[in-house]
Amino acid sequence: MIHDTIEAFAASLPRDGAIAGLDLGDKTIGVALSDRRRVAATPIEVIRRVKFTEDATRLLALLKEREAVAILLGLPLNMDGSEGPRVQSTRAFARNLTRLTDLPIGFWDERLSTVAAERALLEADTSRKRRSQVIDQVAAGFILQGALDRLAHITRETPTHEG
């Protein structure tokens, strides 16, 4: 099921388990994964895109192997917050993915995530070649970490009722 707000996404999550963060590009999908307690995001892989069926098969196999319980897609909003063609492409990817998995799917504003990833890689003195190889998965890590921080805040805001 697709959740348009982070609050709805949070409500759909099991108590614990890793969340996958994705940075969808035209040629690649950057993948990051959280720990089971959802504290830290770790960039793990870049999937070279071929066509949706192959991309989804590889992605879902990776998520099963890593025991992910949900998927968070970076939403590439324009700087003014409006939605352009890349947002529509991301939403279409999510809709197509729901036909292949029951994992909850959510979105997180990814504005400036690639800029932040590039800056972090430059500060780490990463070579240009290496940066181009890992930028998408590092951006996925920034996207996921932002969402994890917000999810932790939502969790603290929501009282639990145990009976």
C-alpha positions in Angstrom: 0.0 0.0 0.0 1.2 3.5 -0.9 1.1 6.2 1.8 1.3 9.8 0.8 2.2 11.2 4.2 5.0 10.2 6.5 2.5 9.9 9.3 0.4 7.4 7.4 3.6 5.5 6.5 4.6 5.5 10.1 1.2 4.1 11.2 1.6 1.2 8.7 5.0 0.0 10.0 5.5 -3.0 12.2 7.1 -2.3 15.5 10.6 -2.9 14.3 12.5 -4.0 11.1 14.6 -2.3 8.5 13.3 0.3 6.1 14.7 0.6 2.6 15.3 4.1 1.2 15.5 4.5 -2.6 16.9 7.3 -4.7 15.3 6.7 -8.2 17.3 8.0 -11.1 16.8 7.5 -14.8 19.8 5.1 -15.0 20.2 3.9 -11.4 18.4 3.2 -8.2 20.4 4.1 -5.1 19.5 1.8 -2.1 20.0 2.5 1.6 18.8 0.4 4.5 18.1 1.2 8.1 19.0 -0.9 11.1 16.1 -2.9 12.6 15.6 -0.2 15.3 15.5 2.5 12.5 18.1 4.7 14.0 20.7 4.9 11.2 20.6 4.6 7.4 23.4 2.9 5.6 24.0 3.1 1.8 24.2 -0.4 0.5 24.0 -0.6 -3.3 23.3 1.0 -6.7 21.1 -1.0 -9.1 21.7 -0.2 -12.7 18.3 0.3 -14.3 17.4 -1.9 -17.3 13.6 -2.1 -17.4 11.0 -2.0 -14.6 10.5 -5.8 -14.3 14.2 -6.5 -14.0 14.8 -3.5 -11.7 11.9 -4.5 -9.4 13.0 -8.2 -9.3 16.5 -7.2 -8.3 15.3 -4.7 -5.8 12.7 -7.0 -4.1 15.3 -9.8 -3.9 17.7 -7.5 -2.2 15.0 -6.2 0.2 13.9 -9.8 1.0 17.6 -10.8 1.6 18.0 -7.8 4.0 14.6 -8.4 5.7 13.2 -5.0 4.9 9.7 -4.3 6.2 9.0 -1.1 4.2 10.1 1.0 1.3 10.6 4.8 1.3 11.1 6.5 -2.1 12.8 9.9 -2.4 10.3 12.3 -3.9 12.1 14.7 -6.3 10.0 17.8 -5.7 11.0 21.0 -7.5 12.7 23.6 -5.2 9.4 25.5 -4.9 7.6 22.3 -3.7 5.7 21.7 -6.9 5.6 18.4 -8.7 7.2 17.9 -12.0 7.7 14.9 -14.4 10.2 13.2 -12.1 7.7 13.1 -9.3 5.1 11.5 -11.6 7.7 8.9 -12.7 8.5 8.1 -9.0 4.8 7.8 -8.2 4.3 5.5 -11.2 7.3 3.4 -10.0 5.6 3.1 -6.6 2.2 2.1 -8.1 3.9 -0.6 -10.3 5.8 -1.9 -7.3 2.6 -2.3 -5.2 1.6 -5.0 -7.8 4.7 -7.0 -6.8 5.0 -6.5 -3.0 2.8 -6.0 0.1 5.5 -3.9 1.7 4.2 -0.5 2.8 5.6 2.3 0.5 6.0 5.9 1.4 7.6 9.1 0.1 10.1 11.5 1.5 11.1 14.9 0.1 14.5 14.4 -1.4 15.3 18.0 -2.3 19.0 18.7 -1.8 19.8 15.0 -0.9 22.2 14.6 -3.9 23.8 18.0 -3.1 24.4 16.8 0.5 25.7 13.4 -0.6 28.1 15.1 -3.1 29.3 17.5 -0.4 29.9 14.6 2.1 31.8 12.6 -0.6 33.9 15.7 -1.4 34.7 16.2 2.3 35.8 12.6 2.5 38.2 13.3 -0.4 36.5 10.7 -2.6 37.8 10.5 -6.1 35.5 11.7 -9.0 35.3 8.1 -10.4 34.3 6.7 -7.0 31.8 9.5 -6.4 30.0 8.7 -9.6 29.8 5.1 -8.6 28.3 5.7 -5.1 26.5 9.0 -5.2 23.0 7.5 -5.7 23.3 5.1 -2.8 24.8 7.9 -0.6 21.8 10.1 -1.6 19.5 7.3 -0.7 21.2 7.2 2.7 20.5 10.9 3.2 16.9 10.5 2.1 16.3 7.6 4.5 18.1 9.2 7.4 15.9 12.3 7.1 12.8 10.1 7.2 14.2 8.0 10.1 14.7 11.2 12.1 11.1 12.3 11.4 9.7 8.8 12.1 11.5 8.8 15.5 9.8 12.1 16.3 6.4 10.8 15.2 6.9 7.7 17.4 7.6 9.9 20.4 4.6 12.0 19.7 2.2 9.1 19.4 1.2 7.6 22.8 1.0 3.8 22.8 -2.1 2.2 24.3 -1.5 -1.1 25.8 -4.3 -3.0 27.3 
